[in-house]
Amino acid sequence: MSKTAAVVGSGLGGLAAAIRLKAKGYDVDIFEALDQPGGRASVFKKDGFTFDAGPTVITAPYLVAELFELAGKDMRDYIEMIPVDPFYRVVYSDGSQFDYVGDEERILKEIEKISPQDVEGYKKLAKQAEKIFKVGYSELVDHPFEKFTDMLKIAPKMIQLKNYKSVYSLVSDYIKDERLRQAFSFQPLLIGGNPFDSTSIYLLIHWLERKWGVFYPKGGTTHMVHALVQLFKDMGGRIHLNSPVEEILIDAHTVKGVKVNGESHLCDAVVCNSDPSFTYMNMIAPEWRKKHTDKRIKKLKPSMSLFVSYFGTKKKYDDIAHHTILLGPRYRGLLDDIFHKYTLPDDFSLYLHAPAKSDPDMAPEGKEAFYVLSPVPNQYSKADWKTLGPLYQEKILKALDSSYLPGLLDNLELAFFITPDYFEKNLRSVAGSAFGLEPVLRQSAYFRYHNRSEDINNLFFVGASTHPGAGIPGVLNSAKVLEKVLNER
Ligand SMILES: Cc1cc2nc3c(=O)[nH]c(=O)nc-3n(C[C@H](O)[C@H](O)[C@H](O)COP(=O)(O)OP(=O)(O)OC[C@H]3O[C@@H](n4cnc5c(N)ncnc54)[C@H](O)[C@@H]3O)c2cc1C
């Protein structure tokens, strides 16, 4: 008889874990609390517009291809990965622009336009990013970090690579122009980190993007999610939507199953893709938690949150990039307000998603679907988003109207938004964090949630707050680590 497993949550980490378990011969049920799969990568559809709710920048697509290969399939038969060029357009408050691209010759020309004196520095920075990638990615992301000695083994190499410096600080060792320092250091924000606090190991993102490129799956990230769900079902897996897991059933420190909608579902292993902090504190009785007590969990630092406004326009905007980063006048100060002071600043830096540049089918003919995202403090700010939300959306759309998207307000067909409340209530994320635990050194690798519970036998974790961390490559790699720690007790 095959072993049975329940996966709690169908985020990308949960889907990848379920597919990997199926390939290992498990009989697998996914229980998803919401009415659609994908978690942060879900979709909002309105009046003919399709809005990816969350991730839009697809990197390391080999991690998705591997899942199809496990079932003897070819990803290309399911998903068309369209290369995005430029990867990002960075627009500064002084009106200057920088196209962040993968090709070395082109990126050097872009740097020269902004600051000729930084061309040589960038070449050295890129070499350093490659070195960090070789250790930080190749030796870390899909390896379990269960023992402190695992950490000690890699520590000398990490120190040599200056992991004690922040991303911004290491970038500043090579680049003098403040605008370029920002362009090469904002990447930790994509996984919930403050460039001034995240260890410089995260500079590996720069090399990862250059090595494998940046992609957009035709039909949106939601198309990729549904292709993975289809793959899982074709392998014989079952997914249950509208099925919140209320409790992890445990006896003698060993998992027995899960309780869903008041009913017990028994199984040999449980893999939680739900937020581990929420799961331990709300779904596992304290008597089974020696290590993960509420007191200990409350000391962990959740990442920042996001405000995202989704909007459709009656016309198309031709001269914009697929991914635009609109940096405001303040960088360190803005991040300090969000990450340390937990206050909502008056100013903002934005990320604008304009998928029509790669895929016109996301909006009705002649119209365009967008989302604009602003990093905001998590719920430690105690902001009243019910009141603030509509005002904040108005402020952001007005700012776009008067700068990057002229005439936006006159051409707006629809607009709606999500706030930290969405992450806290809908996605059950502690403090409404958008990316799980903040990626700082003291919450990385061994110090992050382990993929195998230290307290309970046959209980496992995948997803953003587990090793190696947030972002699509992170959570897909967490499912690879799961495979390595799966030897059940
Ligand atoms: C707006 C936004 C933009 C982003 N952009 C990018 C990007 O461009 N590129 C990138 O790589 N990353 C990006 N990220 C990060 C990336 O989306 C996430 O790190 C990743 O998708 C998280 O996956 P996960 O496996 O942790 O699961 P999640 O997406 O967190 O899903 C967890 C699932 O578990 C379910 N669940 C929770 N509790 C229960 C329960 N008790 N019972 C049943 N189900 C439960 C939830 O409903 C949810 O569906 C972005 C994130 C956000 C929010």
The ligand as an ORCA input file, in Angstrom:
! r2SCAN-3c Opt
* xyz 0 1
  C       2.303     40.990     -4.525
  C       3.450     40.003     -4.540
  C       4.337     40.019     -5.604
  C       5.369     39.089     -5.664
  N       6.195     39.089     -6.749
  C       7.091     38.093     -6.903
  C       7.785     37.931     -8.125
  O       7.578     38.708     -9.061
  N       8.649     36.890     -8.254
  C       8.858     35.990     -7.233
  O       9.648     35.051     -7.408
  N       8.197     36.111     -6.054
  C       7.313     37.123     -5.878
  N       6.587     37.215     -4.723
  C       6.832     36.227     -3.658
  C       6.155     34.892     -3.977
  O       4.905     35.137     -4.555
  C       5.945     34.076     -2.738
  O       7.139     33.994     -1.969
  C       5.479     32.656     -3.045
  O       4.496     32.630     -4.048
  C       4.940     32.054     -1.764
  O       4.638     30.701     -1.976
  P       4.353     29.732     -0.785
  O       4.675     28.337     -1.249
  O       5.040     30.184      0.450
  O       2.778     29.737     -0.568
  P       1.697     30.906     -0.411
  O       1.538     31.586     -1.701
  O       1.958     31.688      0.796
  O       0.407     30.002     -0.196
  C       0.097     29.361      1.012
  C      -1.271     28.746      0.835
  O      -1.643     28.079      2.040
  C      -3.031     28.285      2.232
  N      -3.347     28.061      3.647
  C      -2.910     28.773      4.710
  N      -3.411     28.254      5.844
  C      -4.165     27.192      5.480
  C      -4.943     26.232      6.202
  N      -5.043     26.257      7.530
  N      -5.595     25.277      5.501
  C      -5.505     25.210      4.149
  N      -4.800     26.096      3.419
  C      -4.133     27.054      4.081
  C      -3.257     29.712      1.799
  O      -4.609     29.968      1.511
  C      -2.374     29.776      0.545
  O      -3.076     29.383     -0.592
  C       5.543     38.136     -4.621
  C       4.671     38.143     -3.529
  C       3.629     39.059     -3.490
  C       2.686     39.031     -2.329
*
